[in-house]
Amino acid sequence: MEFLPRESVIREMNRSLHSMIEKYDLEDIGVFEEEGEGNNYHLGYTIRKNGEVYMVHQPYEKNNQGELTPVNREWVIESDAGDTRGYQSLNEVIQYISNHHSVH
């Protein structure tokens, strides 16, 4: 398991935001991070598409130096409609969001 500085992981994520807006026709996107219990850490994106907001993230483990490593590559989507998980790529996440946005 390779641990990387948190700042490096976030910088890499920030670098791709503009291209993701264009590629996936998003209204907005930003980096999302949340510290969990113990060494658990969640890192991903806050995505707005079709007027809905989604928190999409992957689980990470944080070491004593504050560095991060992915626990697995599974993406989780949190939204007002509920949580879904088991996505293997960001493409799968965006496809789900595009096809399953709720209607108000």
C-alpha atoms as one frame of an Amber mdcrd trajectory, in Angstrom:
protein
   0.000   0.000   0.000   1.443   3.322  -1.023   0.504   6.315   1.105   0.545
   9.741  -0.544   0.374  13.180   1.073  -3.257  14.352   1.322  -2.334  17.602
  -0.447  -0.931  15.687  -3.440  -4.081  13.588  -3.808  -6.325  16.681  -3.619
  -4.115  18.668  -6.004  -4.375  15.847  -8.551  -8.167  15.782  -8.147  -8.424
  19.566  -8.535  -6.381  19.396 -11.736  -9.111  17.366 -13.475 -12.176  19.405
 -12.405 -12.451  21.668 -15.466 -12.129  18.795 -17.943 -14.729  16.790 -15.990
 -17.266  19.640 -16.238 -16.884  19.622 -20.022 -16.626  15.848 -20.472 -19.687
  15.012 -18.345 -21.740  18.200 -18.901 -21.818  19.037 -15.180 -23.245  22.208
 -13.675 -20.561  22.298 -10.974 -17.959  20.092  -9.301 -15.661  20.432  -6.316
 -13.438  18.247  -4.172 -15.132  16.643  -1.159 -13.312  15.247   1.862 -14.561
  13.883   5.144 -12.739  12.375   8.063 -14.375   9.242   9.409 -13.823   7.198
  12.547 -10.325   5.967  13.310  -8.155   5.864  10.183 -11.131   6.087   7.789
 -11.194   8.969   5.350 -13.496   9.717   2.411 -12.322  11.650  -0.610 -14.222
  12.422  -3.780 -16.335  15.073  -5.463 -19.426  17.154  -4.872 -21.202  17.113
  -8.238 -24.170  19.167  -9.375 -25.964  17.901 -12.461 -29.578  18.414 -13.562
 -30.175  20.574 -10.477 -29.280  17.752  -8.076 -26.265  17.574  -5.765 -24.351
  14.316  -5.298 -21.484  13.492  -2.971 -19.375  10.817  -4.663 -16.379   9.388
  -2.870 -14.035   6.496  -2.300 -12.808   5.161   1.052  -9.232   5.898   2.035
  -7.062   4.965   4.982  -5.086   7.707   6.703  -1.793   6.959   8.448  -0.187
   8.766  11.412   1.526  11.242   9.069  -1.807  12.260   7.548  -1.037  10.501
   4.266  -3.735   8.630   2.361  -4.075   5.389   0.436  -7.229   4.026  -1.257
  -8.881   1.167   0.651 -10.556  -0.032  -2.534 -11.640   1.491  -5.821 -15.364
   1.359  -5.053 -17.239   4.642  -5.461 -20.200   5.592  -3.264 -22.907   8.065
  -4.340 -24.797   9.973  -1.647 -27.841  12.026  -2.629 -31.227  13.123  -1.312
 -32.660   9.988  -2.927 -30.367   7.776  -0.818 -26.953   6.163  -1.050 -25.783
   3.699  -3.662 -22.435   1.970  -3.874 -20.430  -0.497  -5.878 -19.341   1.684
  -8.796 -15.951   0.719 -10.171 -15.155   3.948 -12.026 -16.039   7.607 -12.150
 -17.597   6.955 -15.577 -20.070   4.537 -13.946 -20.863   7.155 -11.281 -21.580
   9.873 -13.844 -23.647   7.478 -15.963 -25.793   6.649 -12.919 -26.218  10.344
 -12.057 -27.160  11.183 -15.637 -29.760   8.405 -15.857 -31.257   8.504 -12.352
 -31.719  12.121 -11.361 -34.924  12.675  -9.462 -37.750  14.839 -10.764 -39.227
  17.467  -8.434
